[in-house]
Amino acid sequence: MRVIILAGGKGVRLAPLTDVIPKPLVPIGGMPILEVVIRQLRHYGLRHITLAVGYMADLLQAYFQDGSKWGVEINYSYETEPMGTAGPLSLIPGLDDTFIVMNADVLTDLNFQALVEYHKTHTAVATVSAYERQVTIDLGVIVKDGDHHIKDYVEKPTTTHLVSMGVYVFEPGTLEFIKGAKYLDFPDLVKSLLGIGQTVNYYPFDGYWLDIGRHEDYARAAEEFNQFRDQFHLWPDGPAKASPSS
C-alpha cells in the first residue's frame, strides 16, 4: 500500500528551529521525527512511501535518499508553492488503489494495519484517525445572559474534543475533488465529500499521540519519547538502537 507523507510545510510554529532545518528533521530521541515515522511504517509492512516536499526539500532528500537504509522505497513529489494539506495529492501519479496520507510530525503508537483494516471493513471513501483531546482554557470563563448579567463563572474549564490525528486512509475516488487544486486543505476536502453524500468515517484511537507542531508539544515529545519508546516499533534496529546513519 502506498503511503504519502506530507513534509512540505515551513513549520512556522516551531520557529526559530525550523528556520534552519525542515520540521520533519527536528530530532526526537536521537533521530528525526520523520525517521521515527518511516521506521514505524516499515514495521507494519508499509514500504512504498512518497514524501510530498517543498520547504528545504533538498535537506530531506539528502537525508532519506531512496529509503533503502530503512528497507523502504522512497520517492518525492515537489510543490513549488504552498498547496495546503490535501492539494499536494494532485501532483502525485499512480494513486489508483487505497492509500494512506499522513503528516510528517506525528508521534504515535498507532497500528497502521489496524487502521487500514478498519477502513476496509467500514465502507467509506475516507477514514480519519481521531483522538479525544482535552483542552483547558487557562482563564476564568464567564457565562453570560443577554442583559450583561453573569450566570456562572468557571475557573480554567476543560473540554474534550474529537480531533484529527493527521493520519488518513483514502480511496482513489477522492482525487476527483483534488484534481487541479492550487490550494486545498483536508477539512475542505472532507466537507466536499460530505456535501455530495459520500461516507467519511473516523477511526477512534486511544493510545499515544502527539502532534509536535508547537514548542510545548515538541518539548513533551522529547521528554516522553524514551518512556514510551518500546511502543513505537522502531524497525529494523529495535527500540534501543540509533538511526542507521550513525
ZISUL-V941844 format. One record per pair of residues at least 4 apart in sequence whose ideal C-beta (glycine too) atoms are under 8 Angstrom apart, sorted by sequence separation. I is the first residue (numbers start at 1). J is the second residue. D is the distance in Angstrom with one decimal. If there is no record, write none. Layout:
I_J_D + I_J_D
This chain:
11_15_7.3 + 14_18_4.6 + 15_19_5.6 + 16_20_7.6 + 17_21_7.0 + 18_22_6.7 + 21_25_4.7 + 27_31_6.4 + 28_32_7.5 + 31_35_4.4 + 32_36_7.4 + 33_37_6.7 + 34_38_6.3 + 35_39_6.3 + 36_40_6.5 + 37_41_6.4 + 38_42_6.4 + 39_43_6.6 + 40_44_6.8 + 42_46_7.0 + 53_57_3.8 + 56_60_6.7 + 57_61_6.1 + 58_62_6.1 + 59_63_6.5 + 60_64_6.1 + 61_65_6.8 + 65_69_7.4 + 67_71_7.8 + 68_72_7.7 + 79_83_5.0 + 83_87_3.1 + 84_88_7.7 + 88_92_7.1 + 95_99_5.4 + 102_106_6.2 + 110_114_8.0 + 111_115_6.7 + 112_116_6.5 + 113_117_6.3 + 114_118_6.3 + 115_119_6.5 + 116_120_6.4 + 117_121_6.1 + 118_122_5.9 + 137_141_6.0 + 144_148_6.9 + 145_149_4.9 + 170_174_4.7 + 174_178_6.8 + 175_179_6.2 + 184_188_5.7 + 185_189_7.2 + 186_190_6.2 + 187_191_6.3 + 188_192_6.4 + 189_193_6.5 + 190_194_6.3 + 191_195_6.1 + 192_196_7.1 + 194_198_6.6 + 205_209_6.6 + 213_217_6.6 + 214_218_6.8 + 215_219_6.3 + 216_220_6.5 + 217_221_6.3 + 218_222_6.3 + 219_223_6.4 + 220_224_6.0 + 221_225_6.0 + 223_227_7.8 + 224_228_5.8 + 225_229_6.1 + 228_232_6.7 + 234_238_6.7 + 237_241_3.1 + 242_246_4.2 + 18_23_5.2 + 21_26_6.7 + 27_32_5.9 + 28_33_4.9 + 31_36_6.2 + 41_46_4.1 + 42_47_6.3 + 67_72_4.1 + 68_73_7.8 + 83_88_5.0 + 110_115_6.4 + 119_124_6.7 + 122_127_7.2 + 144_149_6.9 + 170_175_8.0 + 184_189_6.0 + 193_198_4.1 + 212_217_5.0 + 213_218_7.9 + 229_234_7.2 + 234_239_5.7 + 237_242_7.6 + 11_17_7.9 + 12_18_7.0 + 26_32_6.6 + 27_33_7.5 + 41_47_7.6 + 67_73_5.5 + 89_95_7.0 + 144_150_6.1 + 145_151_5.3 + 178_184_6.1 + 194_200_6.1 + 211_217_6.2 + 212_218_4.5 + 11_18_3.7 + 25_32_4.4 + 26_33_5.6 + 29_36_7.2 + 53_60_5.4 + 66_73_6.8 + 67_74_3.3 + 83_90_7.6 + 143_150_7.0 + 144_151_6.3 + 193_200_5.5 + 210_217_5.5 + 225_232_8.0 + 232_239_7.2 + 234_241_7.3 + 237_244_7.1 + 10_18_6.5 + 18_26_7.2 + 24_32_6.2 + 25_33_7.8 + 28_36_6.0 + 41_49_6.5 + 53_61_7.2 + 66_74_5.7 + 79_87_7.7 + 83_91_7.7 + 119_127_4.1 + 142_150_5.7 + 143_151_4.7 + 14_23_5.8 + 17_26_6.3 + 24_33_6.2 + 25_34_6.8 + 51_60_6.3 + 65_74_7.2 + 66_75_7.8 + 79_88_5.4 + 118_127_6.6 + 143_152_3.8 + 212_221_4.8 + 230_239_4.8 + 23_33_7.7 + 24_34_3.7 + 51_61_7.9 + 64_74_5.5 + 142_152_7.8 + 143_153_7.2 + 190_200_5.6 + 210_220_6.4 + 229_239_4.7 + 11_22_6.8 + 38_49_6.6 + 77_88_6.4 + 142_153_5.9 + 143_154_6.7 + 178_189_6.7 + 210_221_5.0 + 229_240_7.8 + 11_23_3.1 + 14_26_6.6 + 79_91_6.4 + 89_101_6.9 + 100_112_6.9 + 115_127_7.2 + 141_153_7.5 + 177_189_5.9 + 10_23_7.7 + 51_64_6.9 + 78_91_7.6 + 140_153_6.1 + 141_154_4.7 + 9_23_6.5 + 77_91_5.1 + 115_129_6.1 + 140_154_7.1 + 141_155_7.8 + 210_224_7.8 + 7_22_7.0 + 11_26_7.6 + 61_76_6.0 + 77_92_4.9 + 100_115_7.7 + 140_155_5.0 + 174_189_6.9 + 177_192_4.9 + 7_23_7.9 + 60_76_8.0 + 100_116_7.1 + 140_156_7.2 + 141_157_5.4 + 177_193_6.6 + 7_24_4.5 + 34_51_8.0 + 139_156_6.9 + 49_67_6.3 + 85_103_7.8 + 98_116_7.2 + 138_156_5.7 + 168_186_7.0 + 5_24_7.9 + 57_76_7.1 + 110_129_6.5 + 137_156_6.3 + 174_193_6.7 + 136_156_5.9 + 137_157_5.7 + 208_228_5.6 + 57_78_6.0 + 98_119_7.1 + 136_157_7.3 + 137_158_7.9 + 98_120_7.1 + 136_158_4.6 + 137_159_8.0 + 164_186_7.3 + 49_72_5.5 + 51_74_6.2 + 53_76_5.7 + 135_158_6.8 + 208_231_6.3 + 47_71_6.8 + 48_72_7.5 + 49_73_6.8 + 50_74_7.5 + 51_75_7.6 + 53_77_7.1 + 54_78_6.9 + 134_158_5.4 + 135_159_5.5 + 207_231_7.7 + 47_72_4.5 + 48_73_5.5 + 49_74_5.0 + 50_75_5.4 + 51_76_5.3 + 52_77_4.8 + 53_78_5.9 + 54_79_4.4 + 134_159_7.3 + 135_160_7.6 + 34_60_7.5 + 38_64_7.3 + 46_72_7.8 + 47_73_5.9 + 49_75_7.7 + 50_76_7.1 + 51_77_7.2 + 53_79_7.4 + 54_80_7.5 + 134_160_5.3 + 135_161_6.2 + 7_34_6.3 + 50_77_5.7 + 52_79_6.9 + 54_81_7.8 + 133_160_7.2 + 42_70_5.6 + 54_82_6.9 + 132_160_5.6 + 133_161_5.6 + 5_34_7.0 + 35_64_7.8 + 38_67_7.1 + 42_71_5.4 + 54_83_8.0 + 132_161_7.3 + 133_162_7.8 + 34_64_7.3 + 42_72_5.3 + 132_162_5.8 + 133_163_4.7 + 32_63_6.9 + 39_70_6.3 + 41_72_6.9 + 131_162_7.4 + 132_163_7.7 + 5_37_6.7 + 38_70_5.4 + 130_162_5.1 + 131_163_5.8 + 5_38_8.0 + 22_55_5.6 + 130_163_6.7 + 22_56_4.1 + 25_59_6.4 + 38_72_6.2 + 54_88_7.9 + 130_164_6.3 + 131_165_5.1 + 21_56_6.9 + 22_57_7.9 + 25_60_6.8 + 35_70_7.6 + 129_164_7.2 + 130_165_6.5 + 24_60_6.2 + 38_74_7.7 + 52_88_4.1 + 128_164_5.4 + 129_165_4.1 + 22_59_5.9 + 52_89_7.6 + 128_165_7.8 + 129_166_7.7 + 3_41_5.8 + 21_59_6.5 + 22_60_5.9 + 25_63_6.4 + 129_167_4.1 + 52_91_7.5 + 128_167_8.0 + 129_168_7.0 + 52_92_7.0 + 128_168_5.6 + 162_202_7.1 + 165_205_6.5 + 127_168_6.8 + 50_92_5.9 + 126_168_6.3 + 127_169_4.5 + 3_46_5.2 + 126_169_6.8 + 5_49_6.3 + 7_51_4.9 + 8_52_5.5 + 11_55_7.7 + 126_170_5.0 + 165_209_5.5 + 1_46_5.9 + 3_48_6.8 + 4_49_7.9 + 5_50_7.1 + 7_52_6.2 + 8_53_5.0 + 9_54_7.4 + 10_55_4.8 + 125_170_7.3 + 126_171_6.9 + 166_211_6.1 + 2_48_5.1 + 3_49_5.0 + 4_50_5.0 + 5_51_5.3 + 6_52_5.2 + 7_53_5.2 + 8_54_3.2 + 9_55_6.4 + 125_171_4.9 + 165_211_7.6 + 1_48_7.1 + 2_49_7.9 + 3_50_7.2 + 5_52_6.8 + 8_55_5.9 + 124_171_7.9 + 2_50_6.7 + 4_52_6.0 + 125_173_5.6 + 126_174_5.8 + 8_57_7.3 + 125_174_5.8 + 119_169_4.1 + 115_167_6.9 + 7_60_6.0 + 51_104_7.8 + 116_169_6.0 + 46_100_7.1 + 115_169_6.3 + 110_165_7.2 + 112_167_7.8 + 108_165_6.7 + 110_167_6.4 + 106_165_6.5 + 108_167_7.6 + 106_166_5.1 + 105_166_7.8 + 106_167_6.4 + 128_190_7.2 + 103_166_3.7 + 102_166_6.0 + 103_167_7.4 + 126_190_6.9 + 37_102_7.3 + 102_167_4.4 + 46_112_6.1 + 101_167_7.7 + 102_168_6.9 + 37_104_6.5 + 44_111_7.1 + 100_167_7.1 + 101_168_4.7 + 126_193_6.3 + 44_112_4.4 + 45_113_7.2 + 100_168_6.9 + 101_169_7.9 + 125_193_6.0 + 37_106_6.7 + 44_113_4.9 + 100_169_5.6 + 101_170_6.2 + 34_104_4.8 + 99_169_7.4 + 100_170_7.9 + 8_79_5.5 + 33_104_6.9 + 34_105_7.8 + 36_107_6.7 + 41_112_6.5 + 98_169_6.5 + 99_170_5.9 + 33_105_5.5 + 40_112_7.3 + 98_170_7.2 + 126_198_7.7 + 128_200_6.8 + 130_202_4.1 + 4_77_7.9 + 9_82_7.8 + 98_171_5.9 + 99_172_7.7 + 125_198_4.7 + 127_200_7.4 + 128_201_7.3 + 129_202_7.4 + 130_203_6.3 + 8_82_7.7 + 33_107_6.6 + 98_172_7.6 + 124_198_7.8 + 125_199_6.3 + 126_200_4.8 + 127_201_4.7 + 128_202_4.9 + 129_203_4.9 + 130_204_5.9 + 131_205_5.4 + 132_206_7.2 + 8_83_7.8 + 97_172_6.6 + 124_199_4.3 + 125_200_6.6 + 126_201_7.4 + 127_202_6.9 + 128_203_7.0 + 130_205_6.6 + 131_206_7.5 + 96_172_5.4 + 123_199_6.7 + 124_200_5.9 + 127_203_5.4 + 129_205_5.7 + 95_172_5.8 + 124_201_4.2 + 131_209_4.9 + 6_85_6.1 + 26_105_7.5 + 28_107_6.5 + 122_201_5.2 + 8_88_6.4 + 24_104_4.0 + 95_175_6.1 + 23_104_6.9 + 24_105_6.6 + 6_88_6.5 + 23_105_5.6 + 119_201_7.2 + 118_201_7.9 + 4_88_7.9 + 119_203_7.2 + 4_89_6.6 + 90_175_7.4 + 118_203_5.1 + 89_175_6.5 + 4_92_6.4 + 90_178_4.8 + 115_203_5.5 + 89_178_5.1 + 90_179_5.7 + 90_180_6.5 + 4_95_7.8 + 87_178_6.9 + 90_181_5.3 + 2_94_7.5 + 86_178_5.8 + 2_95_6.5 + 11_105_7.6 + 87_181_4.7 + 90_184_7.9 + 2_97_7.2 + 4_99_6.3 + 6_101_6.9 + 86_181_7.2 + 87_182_6.8 + 110_205_6.0 + 1_97_7.3 + 3_99_7.0 + 4_100_6.9 + 5_101_8.0 + 6_102_7.0 + 87_183_5.2 + 1_98_6.4 + 2_99_4.3 + 3_100_4.5 + 4_101_4.6 + 5_102_5.8 + 6_103_5.4 + 7_104_4.1 + 84_181_7.8 + 87_184_4.3 + 108_205_7.8 + 110_207_6.5 + 1_99_6.4 + 2_100_7.3 + 3_101_7.8 + 4_102_7.5 + 5_103_7.6 + 6_104_6.1 + 83_181_7.1 + 86_184_4.4 + 87_185_7.8 + 109_207_4.9 + 1_100_6.5 + 3_102_7.0 + 5_104_5.1 + 83_182_6.7 + 84_183_4.7 + 85_184_7.7 + 86_185_5.9 + 108_207_6.8 + 109_208_4.6 + 110_209_7.0 + 83_183_5.5 + 84_184_4.9 + 85_185_4.9 + 86_186_5.0 + 108_208_5.9 + 109_209_8.0 + 82_183_6.8 + 83_184_7.1 + 84_185_4.4 + 85_186_4.8 + 107_208_7.5 + 108_209_4.3 + 86_188_7.2 + 107_209_7.4 + 108_210_7.2 + 86_189_4.5 + 106_209_7.2 + 107_210_4.6 + 84_188_8.0 + 106_210_7.6 + 106_211_6.2 + 107_212_5.9 + 105_211_6.4 + 106_212_7.8 + 105_212_5.0 + 103_211_7.1 + 105_213_5.8 + 107_221_5.0 + 1_116_6.6 + 107_225_7.3 + 109_228_6.9 + 109_231_4.1 + 109_232_5.8 + 109_233_7.5 + 107_232_7.8 + 71_235_7.7 + 71_236_6.1 + 70_236_7.3 + 70_244_6.7 + 69_244_4.5 + 69_245_7.2 + 33_212_6.3 + 63_245_7.6 + 28_212_7.3 + 26_212_7.2 + 33_221_7.8 + 44_233_7.6 + 23_213_7.4 + 43_233_4.0 + 43_234_7.5 + 26_218_6.8 + 40_232_6.1 + 43_235_3.8 + 28_221_5.6 + 29_222_7.7 + 39_232_7.8 + 40_233_5.5 + 42_235_4.8 + 28_222_6.1 + 39_233_7.4 + 40_234_7.1 + 42_236_7.0 + 39_234_4.5 + 40_235_7.4 + 29_225_4.1 + 36_232_6.4 + 39_235_5.3 + 28_225_5.2 + 29_226_6.3 + 39_236_7.5 + 14_212_7.9 + 36_234_6.7 + 14_213_6.7 + 13_213_5.1 + 14_214_7.4 + 29_229_6.6 + 13_214_5.2 + 14_215_6.5 + 11_213_6.9 + 13_215_7.3 + 14_218_6.4 + 35_243_5.7 + 31_242_7.0 + 32_243_7.8 + 30_242_5.4 + 31_243_4.0 + 30_243_6.7 + 30_246_7.8
